[in-house]
């Protein structure tokens, strides 16, 4: 990976997602140590996620989402078939599977 800084929207999104995951943790009355342990990550990595560090691994963010019970919502948020555009364009753009 290069040394380029992430774009401003990426940094902003990392901050928002980190805050939201921290809020979920608090709403569930879980300590940072409990979430880090359940997610299989270091406590310091969880702190970086909650403080919006865009440099943490994608796997770590997904692991924390899983530990908090919101992974399915993260997956659904990126599902193109959950949008009107995605559903409308899917048949037009995506190739048909050919079985042989």
Backbone as JSON Lines, residues from 0, in Angstrom:
{"i":0,"aa":"X","n":[0.84,-1.18,0.0],"ca":[0.0,0.0,0.0],"c":[0.88,1.23,0.0]}
{"i":1,"aa":"X","n":[0.47,2.26,-0.71],"ca":[1.26,3.46,-0.82],"c":[1.16,4.33,0.42]}
{"i":2,"aa":"X","n":[1.86,5.46,0.36],"ca":[1.86,6.36,1.5],"c":[0.91,7.53,1.32]}
{"i":3,"aa":"X","n":[0.06,7.45,0.31],"ca":[-0.91,8.52,0.08],"c":[-1.92,8.57,1.21]}
{"i":4,"aa":"X","n":[-2.31,9.76,1.58],"ca":[-3.34,9.92,2.59],"c":[-4.7,9.63,1.97]}
{"i":5,"aa":"X","n":[-5.62,9.08,2.76],"ca":[-6.97,8.84,2.23],"c":[-7.65,10.17,1.89]}
{"i":6,"aa":"X","n":[-8.55,10.13,0.94],"ca":[-9.32,11.31,0.56],"c":[-10.16,11.8,1.75]}
{"i":7,"aa":"X","n":[-10.46,13.07,1.78],"ca":[-11.23,13.67,2.88],"c":[-12.54,12.95,3.15]}
{"i":8,"aa":"X","n":[-13.31,12.58,2.12],"ca":[-14.56,11.86,2.41],"c":[-14.31,10.51,3.11]}
{"i":9,"aa":"X","n":[-13.19,9.87,2.79],"ca":[-12.86,8.6,3.44],"c":[-12.52,8.83,4.91]}
{"i":10,"aa":"X","n":[-11.76,9.86,5.17],"ca":[-11.4,10.2,6.55],"c":[-12.66,10.54,7.35]}
{"i":11,"aa":"X","n":[-13.55,11.31,6.74],"ca":[-14.8,11.68,7.41],"c":[-15.66,10.45,7.68]}
{"i":12,"aa":"X","n":[-15.74,9.55,6.7],"ca":[-16.53,8.33,6.88],"c":[-15.95,7.46,7.98]}
{"i":13,"aa":"X","n":[-14.62,7.35,8.02],"ca":[-13.97,6.56,9.08],"c":[-14.3,7.13,10.45]}
{"i":14,"aa":"X","n":[-14.32,8.45,10.54],"ca":[-14.67,9.08,11.81],"c":[-16.1,8.8,12.21]}
{"i":15,"aa":"X","n":[-17.01,8.9,11.25],"ca":[-18.43,8.64,11.54],"c":[-18.66,7.18,11.92]}
{"i":16,"aa":"X","n":[-18.07,6.28,11.16],"ca":[-18.24,4.85,11.45],"c":[-17.65,4.51,12.81]}
{"i":17,"aa":"X","n":[-16.48,5.07,13.11],"ca":[-15.86,4.83,14.41],"c":[-16.75,5.3,15.55]}
{"i":18,"aa":"X","n":[-17.3,6.5,15.42],"ca":[-18.2,7.03,16.44],"c":[-19.44,6.16,16.59]}
{"i":19,"aa":"X","n":[-19.98,5.7,15.46],"ca":[-21.18,4.88,15.51],"c":[-20.92,3.53,16.16]}
{"i":20,"aa":"X","n":[-19.75,2.93,15.86],"ca":[-19.41,1.66,16.5],"c":[-19.19,1.86,18.0]}
{"i":21,"aa":"X","n":[-18.57,2.96,18.38],"ca":[-18.4,3.25,19.81],"c":[-19.75,3.43,20.49]}
{"i":22,"aa":"X","n":[-20.68,4.09,19.81],"ca":[-22.01,4.28,20.37],"c":[-22.72,2.94,20.53]}
{"i":23,"aa":"X","n":[-22.62,2.06,19.52],"ca":[-23.2,0.71,19.64],"c":[-22.63,-0.01,20.86]}
{"i":24,"aa":"X","n":[-21.3,0.08,21.02],"ca":[-20.66,-0.6,22.15],"c":[-21.24,-0.1,23.47]}
{"i":25,"aa":"X","n":[-21.4,1.21,23.58],"ca":[-21.92,1.79,24.81],"c":[-23.4,1.45,25.02]}
{"i":26,"aa":"X","n":[-24.19,1.47,23.95],"ca":[-25.6,1.1,24.06],"c":[-25.78,-0.34,24.51]}
{"i":27,"aa":"X","n":[-24.83,-1.19,24.11],"ca":[-24.88,-2.6,24.49],"c":[-24.22,-2.84,25.85]}
{"i":28,"aa":"X","n":[-23.74,-1.78,26.48],"ca":[-23.1,-1.84,27.8],"c":[-21.9,-2.79,27.8]}
{"i":29,"aa":"X","n":[-21.12,-2.71,26.74],"ca":[-19.92,-3.54,26.63],"c":[-18.69,-2.67,26.84]}
{"i":30,"aa":"X","n":[-17.69,-3.22,27.48],"ca":[-16.43,-2.49,27.63],"c":[-15.62,-2.63,26.35]}
{"i":31,"aa":"X","n":[-14.67,-1.74,26.2],"ca":[-13.78,-1.83,25.04],"c":[-13.01,-3.14,25.07]}
{"i":32,"aa":"X","n":[-12.61,-3.58,26.24],"ca":[-11.88,-4.85,26.36],"c":[-12.75,-6.02,25.91]}
{"i":33,"aa":"X","n":[-14.03,-6.01,26.27],"ca":[-14.93,-7.09,25.86],"c":[-15.08,-7.14,24.34]}
{"i":34,"aa":"X","n":[-15.28,-5.99,23.73],"ca":[-15.46,-5.94,22.27],"c":[-14.18,-6.35,21.56]}
{"i":35,"aa":"X","n":[-13.06,-5.84,22.02],"ca":[-11.78,-6.21,21.4],"c":[-11.56,-7.72,21.5]}
{"i":36,"aa":"X","n":[-11.84,-8.29,22.65],"ca":[-11.67,-9.73,22.84],"c":[-12.6,-10.51,21.92]}
{"i":37,"aa":"X","n":[-13.86,-10.13,21.85],"ca":[-14.83,-10.82,20.98],"c":[-14.45,-10.69,19.51]}
{"i":38,"aa":"X","n":[-13.9,-9.54,19.15],"ca":[-13.52,-9.29,17.75],"c":[-12.17,-9.91,17.41]}
{"i":39,"aa":"X","n":[-11.43,-10.33,18.41],"ca":[-10.12,-10.92,18.17],"c":[-9.06,-9.91,17.75]}
{"i":40,"aa":"X","n":[-9.19,-8.7,18.26],"ca":[-8.24,-7.64,17.93],"c":[-7.68,-7.06,19.22]}
{"i":41,"aa":"X","n":[-6.61,-6.29,19.1],"ca":[-6.02,-5.63,20.26],"c":[-6.9,-4.46,20.69]}
{"i":42,"aa":"X","n":[-6.85,-4.16,21.95],"ca":[-7.61,-3.03,22.5],"c":[-7.2,-1.73,21.79]}
{"i":43,"aa":"X","n":[-5.92,-1.59,21.48],"ca":[-5.45,-0.4,20.77],"c":[-6.04,-0.27,19.38]}
{"i":44,"aa":"X","n":[-6.26,-1.4,18.72],"ca":[-6.87,-1.37,17.39],"c":[-8.31,-0.91,17.5]}
{"i":45,"aa":"X","n":[-9.03,-1.38,18.51],"ca":[-10.4,-0.93,18.72],"c":[-10.42,0.57,18.97]}
{"i":46,"aa":"X","n":[-9.49,1.06,19.75],"ca":[-9.43,2.51,20.02],"c":[-9.2,3.28,18.73]}
{"i":47,"aa":"X","n":[-8.32,2.77,17.87],"ca":[-8.09,3.44,16.58],"c":[-9.37,3.46,15.75]}
{"i":48,"aa":"X","n":[-10.1,2.35,15.71],"ca":[-11.35,2.29,14.95],"c":[-12.33,3.32,15.5]}
{"i":49,"aa":"X","n":[-12.52,3.31,16.81],"ca":[-13.49,4.22,17.44],"c":[-13.1,5.69,17.3]}
{"i":50,"aa":"X","n":[-11.82,5.96,17.08],"ca":[-11.36,7.34,16.89],"c":[-11.22,7.71,15.41]}
{"i":51,"aa":"X","n":[-11.67,6.83,14.53],"ca":[-11.73,7.16,13.11],"c":[-10.45,7.01,12.34]}
{"i":52,"aa":"X","n":[-9.54,6.17,12.8],"ca":[-8.29,5.94,12.08],"c":[-8.6,5.13,10.82]}
{"i":53,"aa":"X","n":[-8.44,5.75,9.67],"ca":[-8.75,5.08,8.4],"c":[-7.69,4.08,7.99]}
{"i":54,"aa":"X","n":[-6.62,3.97,8.77],"ca":[-5.54,3.06,8.43],"c":[-5.68,1.66,9.01]}
{"i":55,"aa":"X","n":[-6.7,1.43,9.82],"ca":[-6.87,0.08,10.38],"c":[-7.38,-0.86,9.3]}
{"i":56,"aa":"X","n":[-7.18,-2.13,9.5],"ca":[-7.57,-3.09,8.46],"c":[-9.09,-3.19,8.33]}
{"i":57,"aa":"X","n":[-9.48,-3.48,7.12],"ca":[-10.9,-3.71,6.82],"c":[-11.42,-4.86,7.66]}
{"i":58,"aa":"X","n":[-10.62,-5.91,7.81],"ca":[-11.02,-7.07,8.6],"c":[-11.29,-6.68,10.05]}
{"i":59,"aa":"X","n":[-10.48,-5.77,10.59],"ca":[-10.68,-5.35,11.98],"c":[-12.02,-4.62,12.14]}
{"i":60,"aa":"X","n":[-12.34,-3.75,11.21],"ca":[-13.62,-3.03,11.27],"c":[-14.79,-4.01,11.16]}
{"i":61,"aa":"X","n":[-14.68,-4.96,10.24],"ca":[-15.75,-5.95,10.1],"c":[-15.85,-6.84,11.33]}
{"i":62,"aa":"X","n":[-14.72,-7.17,11.93],"ca":[-14.73,-7.99,13.15],"c":[-15.42,-7.27,14.3]}
{"i":63,"aa":"X","n":[-15.18,-5.98,14.43],"ca":[-15.85,-5.2,15.47],"c":[-17.34,-5.12,15.17]}
{"i":64,"aa":"X","n":[-17.7,-4.93,13.9],"ca":[-19.11,-4.9,13.52],"c":[-19.8,-6.21,13.89]}
{"i":65,"aa":"X","n":[-19.1,-7.32,13.66],"ca":[-19.64,-8.64,14.02],"c":[-19.78,-8.76,15.53]}
{"i":66,"aa":"X","n":[-18.76,-8.35,16.27],"ca":[-18.79,-8.45,17.73],"c":[-19.93,-7.64,18.32]}
{"i":67,"aa":"X","n":[-20.32,-6.57,17.64],"ca":[-21.4,-5.71,18.13],"c":[-22.76,-6.12,17.57]}
{"i":68,"aa":"X","n":[-22.79,-7.12,16.7],"ca":[-24.06,-7.6,16.15],"c":[-24.62,-6.74,15.03]}
{"i":69,"aa":"X","n":[-23.78,-5.94,14.37],"ca":[-24.27,-5.07,13.3],"c":[-23.64,-5.4,11.94]}
{"i":70,"aa":"X","n":[-22.92,-6.51,11.86],"ca":[-22.27,-6.85,10.59],"c":[-23.29,-7.01,9.47]}
{"i":71,"aa":"X","n":[-24.44,-7.61,9.76],"ca":[-25.45,-7.78,8.72],"c":[-25.93,-6.43,8.18]}
{"i":72,"aa":"X","n":[-25.97,-5.41,9.02],"ca":[-26.38,-4.08,8.57],"c":[-25.3,-3.43,7.7]}
{"i":73,"aa":"X","n":[-24.05,-3.7,8.02],"ca":[-22.94,-3.19,7.21],"c":[-23.0,-3.81,5.81]}
{"i":74,"aa":"X","n":[-23.21,-5.12,5.78],"ca":[-23.3,-5.83,4.5],"c":[-24.5,-5.32,3.7]}
{"i":75,"aa":"X","n":[-25.65,-5.18,4.35],"ca":[-26.85,-4.7,3.65],"c":[-26.67,-3.28,3.12]}
{"i":76,"aa":"X","n":[-25.93,-2.45,3.83],"ca":[-25.72,-1.07,3.41],"c":[-24.94,-0.97,2.1]}
{"i":77,"aa":"X","n":[-24.18,-1.99,1.77],"ca":[-23.39,-1.96,0.54],"c":[-23.97,-2.85,-0.55]}
{"i":78,"aa":"X","n":[-25.12,-3.44,-0.31],"ca":[-25.75,-4.33,-1.28],"c":[-26.45,-3.51,-2.36]}
{"i":79,"aa":"X","n":[-25.97,-3.58,-3.61],"ca":[-26.6,-2.77,-4.67],"c":[-28.05,-3.17,-4.93]}
{"i":80,"aa":"X","n":[-28.4,-4.41,-4.63],"ca":[-29.77,-4.85,-4.85],"c":[-30.75,-4.27,-3.83]}
{"i":81,"aa":"X","n":[-30.22,-3.59,-2.82],"ca":[-31.06,-2.92,-1.84],"c":[-31.42,-1.5,-2.28]}
{"i":82,"aa":"X","n":[-30.96,-1.1,-3.47],"ca":[-31.28,0.23,-3.99],"c":[-32.14,0.1,-5.24]}
{"i":83,"aa":"X","n":[-32.91,1.12,-5.52],"ca":[-33.73,1.13,-6.73],"c":[-32.85,1.04,-7.97]}
{"i":84,"aa":"X","n":[-31.76,1.81,-7.99],"ca":[-30.86,1.81,-9.14],"c":[-30.25,0.42,-9.35]}
{"i":85,"aa":"X","n":[-29.77,-0.18,-8.28],"ca":[-29.16,-1.5,-8.38],"c":[-30.11,-2.54,-8.92]}
{"i":86,"aa":"X","n":[-31.33,-2.52,-8.43],"ca":[-32.33,-3.49,-8.91],"c":[-32.69,-3.22,-10.38]}
{"i":87,"aa":"X","n":[-32.81,-1.95,-10.74],"ca":[-33.19,-1.6,-12.11],"c":[-32.08,-1.93,-13.11]}
{"i":88,"aa":"X","n":[-30.83,-1.72,-12.73],"ca":[-29.73,-1.91,-13.65],"c":[-29.16,-3.32,-13.66]}
{"i":89,"aa":"X","n":[-29.48,-4.12,-12.68],"ca":[-28.86,-5.44,-12.55],"c":[-29.08,-6.3,-13.79]}
{"i":90,"aa":"X","n":[-30.29,-6.32,-14.29],"ca":[-30.57,-7.15,-15.46],"c":[-29.95,-6.57,-16.74]}
{"i":91,"aa":"X","n":[-29.76,-5.27,-16.79],"ca":[-29.19,-4.63,-17.97],"c":[-27.68,-4.74,-18.04]}
{"i":92,"aa":"X","n":[-27.0,-4.64,-16.91],"ca":[-25.56,-4.51,-16.88],"c":[-24.83,-5.81,-16.61]}
{"i":93,"aa":"X","n":[-25.32,-6.6,-15.69],"ca":[-24.62,-7.81,-15.27],"c":[-24.81,-8.91,-16.3]}
{"i":94,"aa":"X","n":[-23.73,-9.61,-16.63],"ca":[-23.86,-10.72,-17.62],"c":[-24.65,-11.87,-17.01]}
{"i":95,"aa":"X","n":[-25.33,-12.57,-17.89],"ca":[-26.07,-13.76,-17.46],"c":[-25.08,-14.89,-17.24]}
{"i":96,"aa":"X","n":[-25.32,-15.71,-16.24],"ca":[-24.46,-16.87,-15.99],"c":[-24.76,-17.93,-17.02]}
{"i":97,"aa":"X","n":[-23.74,-18.52,-17.53],"ca":[-23.9,-19.6,-18.48],"c":[-23.47,-20.89,-17.82]}
{"i":98,"aa":"X","n":[-24.36,-21.84,-17.79],"ca":[-24.04,-23.14,-17.19],"c":[-23.66,-24.11,-18.28]}
{"i":99,"aa":"X","n":[-22.63,-24.84,-18.0],"ca":[-22.17,-25.76,-19.04],"c":[-22.22,-27.18,-18.67]}
